[in-house]
């Protein structure tokens, strides 16, 4: 009889088990442990994925032959145009992949920091596109303006400030 009571059967041995219930605090603890076991998406997860994207893009860009600047102005522009024609899809793909990452929860400061980085990322990609259009069209003044915009861009410092080190390092793809 004690065995049946211990496993939840009522006295008298009907053979049916009683459902046991957890106190609310214990239920909350169990749910929290299950959530932790399933894993939550963190800033570290986000930065690891972003770093992997940037590192991959950097490898692709480094495999391209750099533009040649040893000849005359026209040859330099043509070389830059050819390089940007191959590089821009890589940079664009990197930006798309970074924007597609699920954003982690965080405090308002971290979310604002990530928002600033994503806005700078969009501006930076626009600057690269302007540079490519200027090189393709041979518009030297537009080329100079686009280069200056890229030099002033803060996307790399914003990436590093958030903790995305591969995207914020000197020589990263989007700088």
N, C-alpha and C positions, 0 to 999 in steps of 0.2 A: 504494500500500500504506500509506503513512504517513497518508493521509487516512482510510482505514478504521480504522486504529488510533486515530486522534485522536477519531473519533466513537464509539468503543467497540466496533468490530467486531474480532473476533479475527483474528490473522494467518491467512491462507489464504482469506479472503474468503467465508465462508459466508453473508454477508448478514444474519446475525442480530446484533442489538445487545446488548451487555452492559448490565445495569443498573448505574448508578453509585451509589455509596453515599457519604453524607456522614458525616464523623466525628461521634461523639456530641455533642461541644461545638458543632459547626456546626448540627446538627439542633436542638439546644436553642435556639440563637440564632434560627434560622428560625422555630421555633414561637412563641418569645417575640415576634418581630416581627409574626407573623400575628395573635397575640392583641392586640397593641397596635393594629394596623391595624383590627381588628374593633371595637376600643374596649372598654374596661372601664367598668363603672359605678362612679362615684366619689361622694364626699361632695358635690363641686361639682354633679354631675348631680342628685343628690337635692335639694339646697337650691334649685337652679334650678327644678325641677319643683314643689317645695313653695311657693316664692315665687309661681310662676305661679298655683297653685291659690288661694292666699290673696288675691292681687291680684284675681283674677276674682270671688271671693266678696265682697270689699270693694266692688268696682264694683256688684255686684248689691244689696248692702245699702244703699249710698248712693243707689240709685235709689228706695228705699222712702221714703215720707213718714214722718218721725220721729213718735213719739208726742207728743201735745199735753199739756202739763202746766199749762195756764193756767186750767182750770176747777176745779170741786170735786173732792173725793177720788174719788167714784164715777166721774166722767167721766175722770179721770186713769187709773184702773185699767182702764177699758174701752178707752181709747186705747192703753195699754201692752199689753193683751191682744191687741188687733187687730194691733198692730205685731209682737209676738212670734209671732203666728200666721203671719205672712208671713216673718219673719226666721228662725225656728227651722229650717225646712227648708233654708235656705241654709247656716246654721251647721252643721247636721247633715251635709249633703252635703259640705261642706268637710272636716269631721273624718273622714268615711268615705274621701274621696279621699286625704287625708294618710296615714291608716292603711294604705291599699291600696298606697302607693308601696313599691317594692322598696327594702329597706334596704341601704345600701352597706357593703362591708367596711370595717373600720377597726380601730384599736387598741381595746383594752378600755375605755379612758376615753371614747372617742367613742361607742362602742356604748352604754355606760351613760348617757351624756349624752342620746342619742337616746331611749333607753328611758324616762328620767325625763320627757322632753318628751311622749312618747306617753301616759304615765300621766296627766300633768297635763292633756293634751288631753281624755282620757276624763272626768276629774273636771270639767273646765270645761263640757263638753257636758252632763253630768248637772246641773250648777248652772243652766245655761240652761233645761233642761227643768223643773227645780223652779221656777224663776222663772216660766215660762210656765204651769205648773199652778196656782201660787199666784195669778197675775194672773187666770186664767180662773175660779178658784173664789172670788176676792175675799178670800182669807185674807191680811190685811195683815201679820200677824206672820211668816208663811211667806215672804211677799214680801220683807220686810226681811231675813230670814235668808239668802235666796237672793242678794239684792243684796250683802250683806256677804261671802258666800262668793266671789262673783265679784270683789269688790274685793281680797280677800286672795289670789286665785289667782295663781300664778307661771308660768302657761303662756306668757305673752309674754316674760318674761325668760329662760325656758328655751329658747324658740325662738330668740331673739336670741343666746344663748350658743352654740347649736349652729351658728348662721350662717344661720338661716331668717329673713331680715330683714323680709320683708313680713308674716309671721305674728307677728313680735315687736315690730312698731312700734306706737306709741300710735295708737289708733283702728283697729287691725286687727280683723278680725271676731271672733276668739276671744280675748277679753281679759278 
